[in-house]
Amino acid sequence: MIIAAWLVALFFAANIGASGTAASMGAAYGAGAVRKKWVALLLVAVAAFLGAVIGGGNVVKTIGSGIVPSHVITVEITVIILGAACLTLFGSNLFGVPLSTSEVTVGAVVGAGLAMGHVHYVHLLFIIAVWLVMPFLAMCIALGLGSLVRHVEPRLLRKAKGVVPILISLLVLAGCYEAFSAGMNNVANAVGPMVASGILTVHAGLYWGALFVSLGALTLGSKVLDTNAKKITKLSLMQGIVVSFTSATLVLIASLFGLPVPQTQATTMAIFGVGQSHVGSDIWRQGVVTHILKTWIVSPVTSLLVSHLLVDILVRNQYTALFIAVASVVVAFLYWSMRPRSRRVKVEEE
């Protein structure tokens, strides 16, 4: 079981590095500030490693004991939590539904805690409140800074010679800053349960988690970097700096307080805020808010259910939850199949 916990945790850490962490340099790479992909990924790997080692301890403690008492998280429960998080993320990739690693991990921890009858509800509610507030705070800050940039940047580029290289350097630094904050916050998702079960100390967990997050970003982050770069190429240099600086600062502050937060959502809403400052309220028609809200709900709830189900079956030898899950799937399928065909066709066309 200890070997299984190691394998799942390190695999999870590598995938965290390959997804959200690798995307940190998307603005700089997409804008051409960093022209070579391997250089962008190397910068991400180094910055994420430093962020995890220097400032990841508080979030590790929250994942390990702040949501569920540490004595509840045995080696077996650790494998279930990490397995449920990985399984949920793998399933979301198959169906093309983007999920937050922080929310998935917290959901898996809560699911195990509910199955065992131990959850710190006050801490959990505070974390959920931060999840709801932080992305919209990122949007508001980026909206204000974006409005300022919209007036300042054109004049600056026209009048000041040699300003472009300076902006390029600042954009690269902002990307490194974002990767640093991602390392601080995300490494706990992989090693927090390991620390709680006594397999690793906090110090060792930070180094092992940081190493594999960095390796994941360096070796597996190429496609994510390409995707993120293409999405943000419409941003100017200063707008890219605003987005990275805003989301990274909010995530760093959350990490100092030991709060696991979804950096991807903060970045998305920061881009949304900058876009609104540029094109106005028409950007609301893109449906990004609905997408964010769906992610908030789907990420933790799915992993919570999977974790709860696995604990019931593998630890408590109870199969009631399994029957309920199967029955729910059957009912949902029957409901969908019995809907009027015209309505189904309309939904599919939409």
MARVEX-965699 format. One record per residue: y, x, z of N, C-alpha, C, O in turn. Coordinates in steps of 0.05 Angstrom, whole numbers, padded with zeros to 5 digits, always signed. Layout:
REM MARVEX-965699
YXZYXZYXZYXZ;...
END
This chain:
REM MARVEX-965699
-00024+00017+00000+00000+00000+00000+00025+00017+00000+00045+00010-00012;+00024+00040+00014+00047+00058+00015+00052+00070-00013+00075+00072-00022;+00030+00077-00027+00033+00088-00054+00044+00066-00073+00062+00072-00089;+00035+00042-00069+00045+00020-00086+00074+00015-00081+00090+00010-00099;+00083+00017-00055+00111+00013-00048+00128+00035-00062+00149+00029-00073;+00119+00060-00061+00133+00082-00074+00136+00077-00104+00158+00079-00115;+00114+00070-00117+00114+00066-00146+00133+00044-00154+00149+00047-00172;+00132+00021-00140+00149-00001-00147+00178+00005-00141+00195-00002-00157;+00183+00018-00118+00211+00024-00111+00224+00043-00131+00247+00039-00139;+00210+00064-00138+00221+00084-00157+00224+00072-00185+00243+00079-00199;+00205+00055-00193+00207+00042-00219+00231+00023-00219+00246+00022-00239;+00235+00009-00197+00258-00009-00194+00284+00007-00195+00303-00002-00209;+00285+00030-00181+00309+00046-00181+00316+00056-00209+00339+00056-00217;+00295+00064-00224+00300+00074-00252+00311+00052-00269+00328+00057-00286;+00301+00027-00266+00310+00005-00282+00339-00003-00274+00354-00012-00291;+00345+00000-00248+00373-00005-00239+00392+00014-00253+00413+00007-00263;+00384+00040-00254+00400+00060-00267+00403+00055-00297+00424+00060-00309;+00382+00044-00309+00382+00039-00338+00398+00015-00346+00406+00012-00369;+00403-00003-00327+00417-00028-00334+00446-00027-00326+00463-00017-00341;+00453-00036-00302+00480-00038-00294+00495-00012-00291+00518-00010-00298;+00480+00009-00281+00493+00035-00276+00501+00048-00303+00523+00059-00305;+00483+00047-00322+00488+00060-00348+00512+00047-00362+00526+00060-00378;+00516+00021-00357+00538+00007-00370+00565+00015-00360+00586+00007-00372;+00566+00031-00339+00592+00038-00327+00610+00054-00346+00634+00052-00345;+00597+00069-00364+00612+00086-00383+00617+00072-00409+00625+00084-00429;+00611+00046-00410+00613+00031-00435+00641+00031-00447+00645+00033-00471;+00661+00027-00429+00689+00026-00439+00697+00053-00451+00709+00053-00473;+00691+00075-00438+00698+00101-00448+00683+00108-00474+00695+00119-00492;+00658+00101-00475+00641+00107-00498+00650+00089-00522+00652+00098-00544;+00655+00064-00516+00662+00045-00537+00690+00052-00549+00694+00047-00573;+00708+00062-00533+00735+00069-00542+00736+00096-00555+00757+00104-00565;+00714+00111-00554+00713+00138-00566+00723+00160-00548+00727+00182-00557;+00728+00153-00523+00737+00174-00504+00715+00194-00499+00720+00218-00495;+00690+00185-00499+00667+00202-00498+00651+00197-00523+00641+00175-00527;+00650+00216-00541+00639+00212-00567+00609+00215-00568+00596+00201-00584;+00598+00232-00551+00569+00237-00552+00555+00220-00530+00564+00220-00507;+00534+00206-00538+00521+00188-00519+00509+00203-00496+00510+00194-00473;+00496+00226-00501+00483+00240-00479+00503+00250-00459+00497+00252-00435;+00527+00256-00468+00548+00264-00449+00556+00241-00431+00559+00244-00407;+00559+00217-00443+00566+00193-00427+00544+00187-00407+00551+00181-00384;+00519+00188-00415+00497+00183-00396+00495+00204-00375+00488+00198-00352;+00500+00229-00382+00500+00250-00361+00521+00246-00340+00517+00250-00317;+00545+00239-00349+00567+00233-00331+00560+00210-00312+00565+00211-00288;+00548+00189-00323+00539+00166-00307+00518+00175-00287+00520+00167-00263;+00498+00191-00295+00477+00200-00277+00488+00216-00254+00480+00211-00231;+00506+00235-00260+00517+00251-00239+00534+00235-00219+00532+00238-00195;+00551+00218-00230+00569+00201-00213+00553+00182-00196+00559+00178-00173;+00533+00169-00208+00516+00150-00193+00501+00164-00170+00499+00154-00148;+00491+00188-00176+00477+00204-00156+00495+00210-00132+00488+00206-00109;+00519+00220-00138+00538+00226-00117+00546+00201-00101+00548+00203-00077;+00551+00179-00115+00558+00155-00101+00536+00145-00082+00542+00137-00059;+00511+00146-00091+00489+00137-00074+00485+00155-00050+00482+00145-00028;+00486+00181-00054+00482+00200-00032+00505+00200-00012+00500+00201+00012;+00529+00199-00022+00553+00200-00004+00558+00174+00010+00564+00174+00034;+00555+00151-00003+00564+00126+00009+00545+00103+00008+00553+00080+00013;+00519+00108+00002+00500+00086+00000+00487+00077+00025+00472+00057+00025;+00491+00091+00047+00477+00086+00072+00482+00058+00084+00463+00046+00094;+00507+00049+00083+00513+00023+00096+00499+00000+00082+00489-00019+00095;+00497+00000+00055+00484-00021+00041+00454-00020+00045+00440-00041+00047;+00443+00005+00047+00414+00008+00053+00407-00006+00080+00387-00020+00082;+00424-00002+00100+00420-00014+00126+00421-00045+00125+00406-00058+00138;+00439-00055+00108+00441-00084+00106+00416-00096+00093+00405-00116+00102;+00407-00084+00071+00383-00093+00058+00359-00091+00076+00341-00108+00076;+00358-00069+00092+00335-00064+00109+00334-00080+00134+00312-00088+00143;+00357-00086+00146+00357-00100+00172+00379-00120+00176+00379-00135+00196;+00399-00121+00158+00421-00139+00162+00416-00168+00154+00430-00186+00164;+00396-00172+00137+00390-00200+00128+00365-00211+00142+00364-00234+00150;+00345-00193+00145+00320-00200+00159+00315-00178+00179+00319-00154+00173;+00306-00184+00204+00300-00163+00223+00281-00142+00212+00261-00149+00199;+00286-00117+00218+00270-00095+00206+00240-00097+00215+00223-00088+00200;+00235-00108+00238+00207-00109+00247+00190-00129+00231+00166-00127+00231;+00203-00146+00216+00189-00165+00199+00179-00152+00173+00159-00159+00162;+00194-00131+00165+00188-00118+00139+00168-00096+00143+00174-00073+00148;+00143-00103+00140+00121-00084+00141+00117-00072+00113+00132-00078+00094;+00098-00053+00111+00093-00041+00085+00084-00061+00065+00093-00061+00042;+00068-00080+00074+00058-00101+00056+00081-00119+00046+00083-00126+00023;+00099-00126+00065+00122-00143+00058+00141-00127+00039+00153-00139+00021;+00143-00101+00044+00160-00084+00026+00150-00086-00003+00166-00089-00021;+00124-00083-00007+00113-00085-00034+00118-00112-00046+00125-00114-00070;+00116-00133-00030+00121-00160-00040+00150-00164-00048+00156-00175-00069;+00169-00155-00031+00197-00157-00037+00205-00143-00063+00217-00154-00080;+00196-00118-00064+00203-00102-00088+00188-00113-00113+00199-00114-00135;+00163-00122-00109+00148-00133-00131+00161-00159-00141+00162-00164-00165;+00170-00176-00122+00183-00201-00130+00209-00196-00146+00214-00209-00165;+00224-00176-00136+00249-00169-00150+00244-00159-00178+00257-00167-00197;+00224-00141-00180+00217-00129-00206+00206-00151-00225+00213-00152-00248;+00189-00168-00214+00177-00189-00230+00198-00208-00241+00197-00217-00264;+00217-00215-00224+00238-00233-00232+00255-00221-00254+00262-00234-00274;+00262-00195-00250+00278-00182-00271+00263-00179-00297+00275-00183-00319;+00237-00173-00295+00221-00171-00319+00219-00198-00334+00222-00199-00358;+00215-00219-00319+00214-00246-00331+00241-00253-00344+00242-00266-00365;+00263-00246-00331+00289-00252-00342+00294-00237-00368+00307-00248-00386;+00284-00213-00369+00286-00197-00394+00271-00210-00417+00280-00211-00440;+00247-00221-00411+00231-00235-00431+00245-00259-00442+00244-00265-00466;+00259-00274-00424+00273-00298-00433+00302-00293-00440+00316-00312-00447;+00311-00268-00438+00339-00262-00445+00359-00273-00426+00382-00278-00434;+00352-00276-00400+00371-00285-00380+00380-00261-00363+00363-00250-00349;+00405-00253-00365+00415-00230-00349+00417-00237-00319+00429-00257-00312;+00405-00221-00302+00406-00225-00273+00419-00202-00259+00419-00179-00269;+00429-00207-00235+00441-00186-00219+00420-00173-00201+00405-00188-00187;+00417-00146-00201+00397-00133-00185+00403-00137-00155+00384-00141-00139;+00428-00137-00147+00435-00141-00119+00427-00169-00110+00415-00173-00089;+00433-00189-00126+00426-00216-00119+00396-00221-00119+00386-00236-00103;+00382-00209-00138+00353-00212-00140+00340-00199-00115+00322-00211-00103;+00350-00176-00107+00338-00162-00084+00344-00178-00058+00326-00182-00042;+00368-00187-00055+00375-00203-00031+00358-00228-00031+00348-00236-00010;+00355-00241-00054+00339-00265-00055+00310-00260-00047+00297-00276-00033;+00299-00237-00056+00271-00230-00049+00268-00225-00019+00249-00233-00006;+00288-00211-00007+00288-00206+00022+00289-00233+00037+00275-00237+00057;+00307-00251+00029+00310-00276+00042+00284-00293+00039+00276-00306+00058;+00272-00292+00016+00247-00307+00012+00225-00298+00031+00211-00314+00043;+00223-00272+00034+00203-00261+00053+00210-00269+00082+00193-00276+00098;+00236-00267+00088+00245-00274+00115+00240-00304+00121+00231-00310+00143;+00245-00321+00102+00240-00350+00106+00210-00355+00110+00203-00372+00127;+00194-00342+00095+00165-00346+00098+00155-00337+00125+00136-00348+00136;+00168-00316+00136+00160-00305+00162+00176-00318+00185+00170-00313+00208;+00196-00334+00178+00211-00348+00199+00233-00332+00212+00240-00338+00235;+00243-00311+00198+00264-00295+00210+00285-00288+00188+00280-00274+00169;+00309-00299+00192+00332-00294+00174+00358-00294+00190+00362-00312+00206;+00375-00274+00185+00401-00273+00198+00420-00291+00181+00432-00281+00162;+00422-00316+00187+00436-00335+00170+00466-00329+00169+00479-00334+00148;+00478-00320+00190+00507-00315+00190+00513-00292+00171+00532-00295+00155;+00498-00271+00172+00502-00248+00153+00497-00257+00125+00512-00250+00106;+00477-00273+00121+00470-00283+00094+00493-00300+00082+00500-00296+00059;+00503-00318+00098+00525-00335+00088+00550-00319+00082+00564-00326+00063;+00555-00298+00097+00578-00282+00092+00575-00267+00065+00594-00265+00050;+00551-00257+00060+00545-00243+00035+00549-00262+00011+00560-00255-00009;+00539-00286+00014+00541-00306-00007+00571-00313-00012+00579-00316-00035;+00586-00315+00009+00615-00320+00006+00629-00298-00010+00646-00303-00027;+00621-00273-00004+00632-00250-00019+00624-00252-00048+00640-00246-00066;+00599-00260-00054+00590-00263-00081+00608-00283-00096+00614-00279-00120;+00615-00304-00083+00631-00325-00096+00660-00317-00100+00672-00324-00120;+00671-00301-00082+00699-00295-00082+00705-00270-00100+00724-00270-00115;+00688-00249-00098+00695-00224-00110+00699-00224-00140+00719-00213-00150;+00682-00238-00156+00687-00238-00185+00713-00251-00193+00727-00241-00211;+00721-00272-00179+00746-00285-00185+00770-00269-00175+00791-00270-00187;+00766-00254-00153+00786-00235-00144+00790-00213-00165+00813-00206-00171;+00768-00204-00176+00770-00184-00198+00785-00195-00222+00801-00181-00234;+00780-00220-00228+00794-00232-00251+00824-00234-00246+00840-00228-00263;+00831-00242-00222+00860-00245-00215+00874-00218-00216+00897-00216-00226;+00862-00198-00204+00874-00171-00204+00877-00161-00232+00898-00150-00240;+00855-00163-00248+00856-00154-00276+00876-00170-00293+00889-00159-00311;+00880-00195-00286+00899-00212-00300+00928-00201-00296+00943-00199-00314;+00934-00195-00271+00960-00184-00264+00965-00157-00277+00986-00152-00289;+00945-00139-00274+00948-00112-00285+00948-00113-00316+00962-00098-00329;+00932-00132-00327+00931-00135-00356+00957-00144-00368+00965-00135-00389;+00971-00162-00353+00997-00171-00363+01017-00148-00363+01034-00147-00381;+01015-00131-00343+01033-00108-00341+01027-00088-00364+01045-00078-00377;+01001-00084-00369+00992-00065-00390+01001-00075-00417+01009-00059-00435;+01000-00101-00421+01007-00113-00448+01035-00106-00456+01042-00103-00479;+01053-00103-00436+01081-00097-00442+01086-00067-00442+01103-00057-00457;+01072-00052-00425+01078-00024-00422+01064-00006-00443+01076+00012-00453;+01039-00012-00449+01023+00006-00466+01035+00010-00494+01037+00033-00503;+01044-00012-00509+01055-00007-00535+01080+00011-00535+01083+00028-00552;+01098+00007-00515+01122+00023-00513+01114+00052-00506+01126+00071-00517;+01095+00055-00489+01087+00082-00481+01075+00097-00504+01081+00121-00508;+01059+00084-00520+01047+00097-00543+01067+00104-00565+01064+00124-00579;+01089+00088-00567+01109+00093-00587+01128+00116-00579+01136+00132-00596;+01135+00117-00554+01156+00135-00545+01146+00161-00533+01158+00182-00537;+01123+00161-00520+01113+00185-00507+01092+00199-00524+01071+00188-00531;+01098+00224-00531+01079+00240-00546+01058+00252-00528+01064+00260-00505;+01034+00254-00538+01013+00266-00522+01001+00249-00501+00986+00258-00483;+01008+00223-00501+00999+00205-00479+00970+00196-00484+00956+00190-00465;+00961+00196-00509+00934+00187-00515+00912+00204-00502+00894+00193-00489;+00914+00231-00503+00894+00247-00489+00894+00242-00459+00873+00243-00447;+00917+00237-00448+00918+00231-00419+00904+00204-00413+00888+00203-00394;+00909+00184-00430+00895+00159-00426+00865+00161-00430+00849+00148-00416;+00857+00177-00449+00828+00182-00453+00815+00194-00429+00794+00186-00420;+00829+00214-00418+00818+00227-00393+00817+00208-00370+00797+00208-00355;+00837+00191-00367+00837+00171-00346+00815+00151-00349+00802+00142-00330;+00809+00143-00374+00788+00124-00380+00761+00136-00373+00744+00122-00362;+00756+00161-00379+00731+00175-00372+00728+00176-00342+00707+00171-00331;+00750+00183-00328+00750+00184-00299+00744+00156-00287+00730+00154-00267;+00755+00135-00299+00751+00108-00290+00721+00101-00293+00710+00087-00276;+00709+00109-00316+00680+00104-00320+00663+00118-00299+00644+00107-00289;+00670+00143-00293+00656+00158-00272+00659+00144-00245+00641+00143-00229;+00683+00135-00240+00689+00120-00215+00672+00095-00212+00662+00089-00191;+00669+00081-00235+00653+00057-00235+00624+00063-00230+00610+00049-00216;+00614+00085-00243+00586+00094-00238+00582+00103-00209+00561+00097-00197;+00602+00116-00198+00601+00124-00170+00597+00100-00151+00580+00100-00133;+00614+00080-00155+00612+00056-00139+00586+00041-00143+00575+00029-00124;+00576+00041-00168+00550+00028-00173+00528+00043-00159+00509+00030-00148;+00529+00069-00158+00509+00084-00142+00510+00078-00113+00489+00075-00100;+00534+00075-00102+00537+00068-00074+00524+00042-00067+00512+00039-00046;+00527+00022-00085+00518-00005-00079+00489-00011-00087+00475-00025-00073;+00481+00000-00110+00455-00009-00122+00431+00006-00112+00409-00005-00114;+00434+00031-00102+00410+00046-00094+00395+00032-00071+00371+00034-00069;+00411+00017-00055+00398+00003-00032+00378-00018-00041+00359-00024-00027;+00382-00029-00065+00364-00050-00074+00335-00040-00077+00316-00054-00072;+00332-00014-00084+00306-00003-00088+00294+00009-00062+00270+00007-00058;+00311+00021-00045+00300+00036-00022+00304+00022+00005+00293+00030+00025;+00321+00001+00005+00327-00013+00031+00302-00023+00045+00298-00017+00068;+00284-00038+00031+00259-00046+00043+00241-00023+00052+00227-00025+00072;+00241-00001+00037+00225+00023+00044+00235+00034+00071+00219+00042+00087;+00261+00035+00074+00273+00045+00099+00266+00026+00122+00259+00036+00144;+00268+00000+00118+00262-00019+00139+00233-00018+00149+00228-00021+00172;+00214-00012+00130+00186-00011+00138+00178+00016+00149+00155+00019+00157;+00196+00035+00150+00191+00061+00162+00178+00081+00143+00170+00103+00151;+00176+00074+00117+00164+00092+00098+00183+00116+00093+00174+00138+00089;+00209+00110+00093+00230+00130+00088+00251+00128+00110+00256+00107+00121;+00264+00150+00115+00289+00150+00131+00312+00142+00113+00309+00143+00088;+00334+00135+00124+00358+00128+00108+00366+00152+00091+00372+00148+00067;+00366+00176+00102+00374+00200+00088+00355+00205+00064+00364+00210+00042;+00329+00205+00069+00310+00210+00048+00311+00188+00027+00308+00193+00003;+00314+00163+00036+00316+00140+00017+00339+00143-00002+00336+00136-00025;+00362+00152+00009+00385+00155-00009+00380+00175-00030+00388+00171-00053;+00368+00198-00023+00364+00219-00043+00343+00211-00064+00347+00215-00087;+00321+00199-00055+00300+00190-00074+00311+00168-00092+00307+00168-00116;+00325+00149-00080+00336+00127-00096+00357+00137-00115+00357+00129-00138;+00374+00155-00106+00395+00166-00123+00383+00181-00146+00393+00180-00169;+00362+00196-00141+00349+00212-00162+00338+00194-00184+00343+00200-00208;+00324+00173-00177+00312+00157-00197+00332+00137-00210+00328+00130-00233;+00352+00129-00196+00374+00114-00209+00387+00131-00231+00392+00122-00253;+00392+00157-00224+00404+00175-00243+00386+00181-00267+00394+00180-00290;+00360+00185-00261+00341+00190-00283+00338+00166-00301+00336+00169-00325;+00339+00142-00289+00337+00117-00305+00361+00115-00323+00359+00107-00346;+00385+00121-00312+00409+00119-00329+00408+00139-00351+00416+00133-00374;+00399+00164-00346+00399+00185-00365+00378+00181-00387+00384+00187-00410;+00355+00171-00380+00333+00169-00399+00329+00142-00412+00319+00140-00434;+00337+00121-00398+00332+00094-00407+00357+00077-00413+00356+00054-00420;+00381+00089-00408+00405+00074-00409+00419+00073-00437+00441+00062-00439;+00406+00084-00457+00419+00086-00483+00426+00059-00495+00449+00054-00504;+00407+00040-00496+00411+00014-00508+00432-00002-00493+00449-00015-00505;+00431-00001-00466+00450-00015-00450+00479-00004-00455+00498-00020-00456;+00481+00022-00457+00507+00034-00463+00517+00025-00490+00541+00019-00492;+00500+00024-00510+00508+00015-00536+00518-00014-00535+00539-00021-00546;+00502-00031-00521+00509-00060-00519+00536-00064-00505+00553-00079-00515;+00540-00050-00483+00564-00053-00467+00588-00042-00483+00610-00053-00481;+00584-00020-00497+00606-00009-00512+00615-00027-00534+00639-00029-00540;+00596-00041-00548+00603-00059-00569+00618-00083-00559+00636-00094-00572;+00611-00092-00534+00624-00115-00523+00654-00110-00516+00670-00129-00516;+00660-00085-00509+00687-00080-00499+00705-00064-00518+00726-00055-00510;+00696-00061-00543+00711-00045-00561+00739-00057-00568+00756-00043-00577;+00742-00083-00563+00768-00095-00568+00789-00089-00547+00812-00094-00550;+00780-00077-00525+00799-00069-00504+00813-00043-00512+00801-00026-00524;+00838-00042-00505+00853-00017-00510+00846+00003-00488+00830-00003-00470;+00857+00027-00490+00851+00048-00470+00860+00040-00442+00844+00042-00423;+00884+00030-00440+00894+00022-00414+00880-00003-00403+00876-00005-00379;+00872-00021-00421+00857-00044-00412+00830-00036-00401+00820-00048-00382;+00817-00017-00415+00791-00007-00405+00794+00006-00378+00776+00002-00361;+00816+00020-00373+00821+00033-00347+00824+00011-00326+00813+00014-00304;+00838-00010-00332+00843-00032-00313+00816-00045-00306+00811-00050-00282;+00799-00050-00325+00773-00063-00320+00756-00046-00302+00746-00055-00281;+00752-00020-00309+00735-00003-00293+00746+00002-00265+00732+00001-00246;+00772+00006-00264+00785+00011-00238+00783-00013-00219+00777-00010-00196;+00787-00037-00230+00786-00061-00214+00759-00066-00203+00756-00070-00179;+00739-00067-00220+00712-00073-00211+00701-00052-00193+00688-00057-00172;+00706-00026-00200+00696-00004-00183+00708-00004-00155+00694+00001-00136;+00734-00010-00153+00747-00010-00127+00736-00032-00109+00731-00028-00086;+00732-00056-00121+00722-00078-00105+00693-00073-00096+00686-00079-00073;+00677-00061-00113+00649-00055-00106+00648-00033-00085+00632-00033-00067;+00666-00013-00088+00667+00009-00068+00674-00002-00040+00662+00006-00020;+00694-00019-00039+00702-00031-00014+00679-00047-00001+00674-00045+00022;+00665-00063-00018+00642-00078-00008+00620-00059+00002+00608-00065+00022;+00616-00036-00011+00596-00017-00003+00603-00005+00024+00585+00000+00041;+00628+00001+00029+00636+00012+00055+00630-00007+00078+00625+00001+00100;+00631-00033+00072+00624-00053+00092+00594-00061+00091+00586-00079+00106;+00579-00047+00075+00550-00052+00074+00542-00078+00059+00521-00089+00065;+00559-00087+00041+00553-00112+00027+00542-00108+00000+00555-00096-00017;+00517-00117-00006+00506-00115-00033+00519-00135-00051+00517-00159-00046;+00532-00127-00073+00547-00145-00090+00540-00140-00119+00531-00119-00126;+00544-00161-00136+00538-00159-00164+00561-00146-00180+00581-00159-00187;+00559-00120-00186+00580-00106-00200+00584-00116-00228+00606-00117-00239;+00562-00124-00241+00564-00134-00269+00582-00158-00271+00598-00160-00289;+00580-00176-00251+00597-00200-00252+00626-00193-00246+00644-00205-00258;+00631-00174-00229+00658-00165-00224+00670-00153-00249+00693-00158-00256;+00655-00137-00263+00664-00124-00288+00669-00145-00309+00690-00145-00323;+00651-00164-00312+00654-00186-00332+00679-00202-00327+00694-00208-00346;+00684-00209-00302+00707-00225-00296+00733-00209-00298+00754-00220-00303;+00731-00182-00293+00755-00165-00298+00762-00165-00327+00785-00167-00335;+00741-00163-00344+00746-00164-00373+00758-00191-00381+00776-00193-00398;+00748-00212-00368+00758-00239-00372+00787-00241-00365+00803-00253-00379;+00795-00229-00342+00823-00229-00334+00841-00215-00353+00862-00224-00359;+00832-00191-00362+00848-00176-00381+00851-00192-00407+00872-00193-00419;+00829-00204-00416+00829-00220-00440+00848-00244-00438+00862-00251-00457;+00849-00257-00415+00867-00279-00411+00896-00270-00411+00913-00285-00421;+00901-00247-00401+00929-00237-00402+00938-00231-00431+00962-00230-00436;+00918-00228-00449+00925-00221-00476+00925-00245-00495+00944-00248-00511;+00905-00263-00492+00903-00286-00510+00910-00312-00497+00911-00333-00510;+00914-00312-00471+00921-00337-00457+00897-00353-00449+00874-00343-00447;+00901-00379-00443+00881-00396-00432+00859-00403-00451+00838-00414-00443;+00862-00397-00477+00841-00403-00496+00815-00389-00490+00794-00398-00499;+00817-00367-00476+00792-00352-00470+00773-00367-00452+00749-00361-00451;+00784-00388-00438+00766-00404-00421+00746-00419-00437+00725-00428-00426;+00751-00423-00462+00733-00438-00479+00707-00423-00486+00689-00434-00498;+00706-00397-00479+00683-00381-00485+00659-00387-00467+00637-00378-00472;+00663-00402-00446+00641-00409-00428+00632-00387-00410+00609-00389-00400;+00648-00366-00406+00639-00344-00389+00635-00353-00360+00618-00343-00346;+00653-00371-00350+00651-00380-00323+00624-00394-00318+00611-00389-00297;+00617-00412-00336+00591-00425-00333+00568-00405-00333+00549-00409-00318;+00570-00385-00350+00549-00364-00351+00547-00350-00324+00525-00345-00314;+00570-00343-00313+00571-00329-00287+00559-00346-00265+00543-00336-00249;+00566-00371-00264+00556-00389-00244+00526-00393-00246+00511-00394-00226;+00515-00395-00271+00487-00397-00275+00473-00372-00264+00451-00374-00252;+00485-00349-00269+00473-00323-00260+00472-00323-00229+00452-00314-00218;+00494-00331-00217+00495-00332-00187+00472-00349-00176+00460-00341-00156;+00466-00371-00189+00445-00389-00178+00417-00379-00185+00400-00377-00168;+00413-00371-00211+00386-00364-00220+00377-00338-00207+00353-00336-00199;+00394-00318-00204+00385-00291-00194+00372-00293-00167+00349-00286-00165;+00387-00301-00146+00374-00301-00119+00353-00322-00115+00333-00318-00101;+00357-00346-00127+00338-00368-00122+00311-00362-00134+00290-00367-00121;+00310-00351-00158+00285-00344-00171+00269-00324-00155+00246-00328-00149;+00282-00301-00147+00268-00281-00132+00261-00291-00104+00240-00283-00093;+00277-00308-00092+00271-00320-00066+00245-00336-00068+00227-00333-00051;+00242-00352-00088+00218-00369-00091+00194-00352-00096+00172-00357-00085;+00197-00331-00113+00174-00314-00119+00165-00299-00094+00141-00297-00089;+00184-00288-00080+00178-00273-00055+00165-00291-00034+00145-00283-00022;+00176-00314-00030+00165-00333-00011+00137-00341-00018+00119-00342-00001;+00132-00346-00044+00106-00353-00053+00085-00331-00049+00063-00336-00040;+00093-00306-00055+00075-00283-00051+00069-00278-00022+00046-00272-00015;+00088-00281-00004+00083-00277+00024+00064-00299+00035+00046-00293+00050;+00069-00323+00027+00051-00345+00035+00022-00340+00027+00004-00344+00042;+00018-00331+00002-00009-00327-00008-00022-00302+00002-00045-00302+00011;-00007-00279+00001-00019-00253+00007-00019-00246+00036-00037-00231+00046;+00000-00256+00052+00003-00249+00080-00006-00271+00098-00021-00266+00117;+00002-00295+00093-00004-00318+00111-00028-00334+00102-00037-00351+00117;-00038-00327+00078-00062-00341+00068-00058-00372+00067-00076-00387+00073;-00034-00380+00060-00028-00408+00056-00021-00413+00027-00006-00398+00014;-00032-00435+00017-00029-00441-00012-00012-00466-00017-00011-00476-00040;+00001-00476+00003+00018-00500-00001+00040-00495-00020+00046-00511-00038;+00053-00472-00016+00076-00465-00034+00067-00461-00063+00082-00468-00081;+00042-00451-00067+00032-00448-00094+00028-00475-00107+00035-00479-00130;+00017-00494-00092+00012-00521-00103+00039-00534-00110+00042-00547-00131;+00059-00530-00092+00086-00542-00098+00098-00529-00123+00110-00544-00139;+00095-00503-00126+00107-00489-00149+00093-00499-00175+00107-00505-00195;+00067-00501-00175+00052-00510-00198+00060-00539-00205+00064-00546-00228;+00061-00556-00184+00068-00584-00188+00096-00586-00199+00101-00603-00217;+00115-00570-00190+00142-00571-00200+00144-00563-00229+00158-00576-00245;+00128-00543-00237+00128-00535-00265+00116-00557-00282+00127-00563-00304;+00095-00570-00273+00082-00592-00288+00101-00615-00291+00104-00626-00313;+00115-00623-00269+00134-00645-00270+00157-00639-00289+00165-00656-00304;+00167-00614-00287+00189-00607-00305+00181-00608-00334+00196-00616-00352;+00156-00599-00340+00146-00599-00368+00143-00628-00377+00150-00635-00400;+00131-00645-00360+00127-00673-00368+00154-00687-00372+00157-00703-00390;+00173-00681-00355+00200-00693-00358+00212-00685-00384+00224-00702-00398;+00210-00659-00391+00222-00650-00416+00207-00663-00440+00220-00671-00459;+00181-00665-00439+00165-00675-00462+00170-00705-00466+00166-00716-00488;+00177-00720-00444+00181-00749-00446+00210-00757-00451+00216-00781-00453;+00228-00737-00454+00256-00744-00460+00258-00755-00489+00241-00747-00505;+00277-00772-00494+00281-00782-00522+00284-00759-00542+00298-00740-00536;+00270-00761-00564+00270-00739-00583+00297-00733-00594+00304-00710-00598;+00314-00753-00599+00340-00749-00610+00357-00732-00591+00373-00715-00600;+00354-00737-00565+00369-00722-00546+00360-00693-00544+00376-00675-00542;+00333-00689-00546+00322-00663-00545+00332-00647-00569+00339-00623-00567;+00332-00660-00593+00341-00646-00617+00370-00637-00614+00377-00616-00623;+00386-00656-00603+00414-00650-00600+00418-00626-00581+00435-00609-00587;+00403-00625-00559+00405-00603-00540+00397-00577-00553+00410-00556-00550;+00375-00578-00569+00365-00554-00582+00385-00544-00603+00389-00520-00606;+00398-00563-00617+00418-00554-00636+00442-00541-00623+00453-00522-00633;+00449-00552-00600+00472-00540-00585+00465-00513-00575+00482-00500-00562;
END
